[in-house]
Amino acid sequence: MKTLIAGAALALGALLSASCALAADNDAGVTLVPREAVGVWTLEQQGRGLCMVQLTARRTAEGDYAVRPGPNCGQALPAGPIAWRPSPGGMVLMSPSGSLRFDRWSNSLLVASRDSGVQLQLRRGRDHPNTY
């Protein structure tokens, strides 16, 4: 009987911790703050990894935050993104040639819609199931 109760308690604990982890990653529409954003993100288009983008907490002269795009970002981003800033519901990447707004879908996914209708995704981390 004790073994059955202990097993049930372990199962319940696993279920509760899994639901808490899911709840913690459900911040759609919440402004992205620097401490949550700092790190490497994978830029994707149509499920294909394009390049890595590193968001930093280092302030630029204008008061925004520095960004370091990977060498393969090419034309997927506004030419030469140099900064990012939190915005209501997400964040904005900025460059001398323009900006691109990303809406926050979760702690690990930001999505931007280009004028052409193509969507870009920023996924937290550098691992991606597809090759670059």
Secondary structure, DSSP 8 states (H G I E B T S, - for coil): -HHHHHHHHHHHHHHHHHHHHHHHT--TT----HHHH-EEEEEEETTEEEEEEEEEEEE-TTSSEEEEE-TT-GGGSSSS--EEEEETTEEEEEETTEEEEEEEEETTEEEEE-TTS-EEEEEESS--SS--
